[in-house]
Amino acid sequence: MLELRPSCECCDADLPPESGQALICSFECTFCANCAASKLGFICPNCGGELVARPRRPVSKLANHPPSDRRVYKPQGCRDPAD
């Protein structure tokens, strides 16, 4: 089951379970759409995998299968390629 991590690893923006702005790789590294596009080129800086839209869990399932509250914040790995 997906963790549904609560934030972007690059900028720490909140990404609640219903967010359409969350992207993940196959290891569930989580990024906001803005960082994925502007800084990462839709490639995970941790594993090199592609970043794709994170599925949204139906609200009716969140009580029994809550999202993670573990925030991962690693801005050092998320530099703009132009820098």
Secondary structure, 3 states (H helix, E strand, C coil): CCCCCCECCCCCCECCCCCCCEEECCCCCEEEHHHHHHCCCCECCCCCCECEECCCCCHHHHCCCCCCCCCCCCHHHCCCCCC
